[in-house]
Amino acid sequence: MKIDKAITNPAAVFSSPADVLADPDLTREEKIRVLRQWEYDARELEVAEEENMPGGPPDLLAQVLAALDRLDAAPDDTDASTKQGG
């Protein structure tokens, strides 16, 4: 099922966070779940980049956060004690 794969690996299903927003088959809640996973992945890439490993596109996290904002998704309330937000 597309949603299962998208929640596990958003980049394997969608080319950008905007594509998640545009998908008519996903509910708002599913879009938020996919984008939250993509947010976590983007933060992981930023940590890797800080450790001199290749990261992802430089504006990916900003794109994900903008998409979440368009869905009026409340900020993730996890403890932000790590760069991954958890």
N, C-alpha and C positions, 0 to 999 in steps of 0.2 A: 504494500500500500504506500502511496506517495507520501502521506503525512508521516508515517513511521520513519521513512528514510530521511525526510526533510528535518525531522526533529533530531535525528542522530547526526546528520551531516548536511546542513542547509546548503552549503556550496555545491554539493553533488546534485541538487535538484534545481536550485535557483542561481541565476548568474549575478543577481544583486538583491539587496534588501527591498528595493522598489518592486522587484518581481514578486516578492512575497505579498506585498500590499495589493498588487494587481490581480492576484490569483482568485478567480471567482469561486473556486471549489473549496477554499478554506474558510472556516468560520473566523471571527475576530479572535477568539480564544486560541485557535490553532495557529493563527498568524503570530500572536504574541509568544506562544511556546517556541515556534521556529525562530523568531527574532531573538528571544532570550538565549537560545542555544548559540545563535550566531554571535551575540554579544559576548558570551563566554569565550567562544573560539577566537574572536578578534582580540580580546584581552590576553589570551594565551599567546597569540602571535606577537603582541606588543612586548610581552615578557621575553619571548624568545629573541626578538630583535635587540632588546637591551643586553642580552647575553651574547651578542654578536652572531646570532643565527639568523638566517633569512626569515623575514616576516612576511606578512601579507600586504595588500594594498594599503598605502598610508592613511587613507581616509575611510577605511572600512568601518571602524568603530563609530565614527561620526555618522555614516550612512545608516547604520543599524539603529543608533540612538534616535536619529531623526525619524526613521520609520516607526519606531515604538512611540514616539511623541505624536505622530499623526494618528495613531490608534488610541491616543489618550491613555496609554498604558502607564499605570503608576510606576514610579521608580522601584527597582528591585530592592526590597527591604533587607537583603542579606547583609551580614556584617561585612563591611568593606575593609577588613583588616588586611586583605591581600589585594593584589592588583587585579585578580580575577573576580573580586567582589564577594568572596566567600571566605 
